[in-house]
C-alpha cells in the first residue's frame, strides 16, 4: 500500500504525463475507429500500452520524477539505478488500486 502523502506528491507529475501523452486524444481516436463495433477490451488495452511505450521519450523525465517520489530518491539516483529496479517500482505503483483510482480522478 502506498502512503497518501507520496501519492499526492506524485499527482502533478501524473497529470503532466497524461497531458503530454494526450490520452484523451488516443481515447477519442479509438472511439471513432471502433464506432459500431464490439469492443475487445484486451485488444484496446494492448493498443494503449503500445501507444504509451511509443511515447515514452515524451515523458521520460516525468517517469523518473514519479519513481523518485515513490522511492524517496533523487531523480539522479533513479536514473543511475538498474532498469529492472525502475520497472519494478513502476509496476508496484501501477498495481496499487487506491493510487490508480486517485490518479484517474485527478485526470478526469
N, C-alpha and C positions, 0 to 999 in steps of 0.2 A: 504494500500500500504506500502510495506517495503522500508526502506531507502537503497539507493545503497551502502553506506559505510558499513552498517550492513551485507548486503548480501555478499559483498566481504570479510569481516572478517570471514564469515562462510564457504567460499568456500574450504579452505584446509580441514576442518573437513568433509564436504560433500564428497569430493573426497576420503578421508580416509574411510568413511562409504561404499562408492561404491566399493572400492578395497577390504575391509575386507569381504564384503558380496559376492564378486565375482559375481556381477550382469552379467558380460559378460559370465561367465560360465553357469549361470542359463539360459540366453538367448540362448546360443548355445545348451544346453540340450533340451530346449523347441522346438527349431527349428528342431532338429533331431527327436524328438518324434512326431512332427506334420508334418513332411515332406510328402507332397502329400495329406494332409488332409485340409479340410476347417477349418480355424482358428476362434474360438469363442473368440473374444477379451475380453468379460466379464469373461469367464472362465479362460482365461490366466491371466487377471488382478487379479482374486481371488487367483490363484496359486502364483502369485508374492507377494501378500500381505501375504499369509500364509508362504511363503519362508522367507520373511523379519521378520515376527513375530517369527518364529522358530529360527532365527539367532540373535535375539536381545541381547543375552548375549555377543556376539562378539562386539557389537557396543554401549554398554550401556554408557560408558564414553563419546564417541563422541556425542551421543544424548544429554547428559547433557551439553556438551560444546556448541553445536549448540543452544540449548534453552537459555543458559546463554548469548550468544552473542545477540540473538534477544530480550531477555527480559531485558538486561542491568543488569544482576545479576551475582553473582559469581556462580561457579559450586556447591559450598556447599549450597548456597541459593536455587538453583534449586532442589538439592537432598532433601532438607528439606521441600519443598512445597508439596501440595497435588498432587496426581497423576492426578486428574481432571484438575488442572491448567497446569501441564506439557503437558498433552494430548491436551488441548485446544490450547496451544502455538504451538505444532507440527501441529495441524490441520490448524491453521492460516498460518503457514509457507508453508505447502503443498498445500494450496488453492490459494496462491499468484502466478498468472500465470507468471509474469515477473521474479520472483525469480526462479521458476521451469525451465523456459527457460534458464536462466543463468546457473543453476546447470547442466542442460542437456548438454549445450555446453561445460562446464568445464570437463565433464567426457567422452566425445566422443573422 
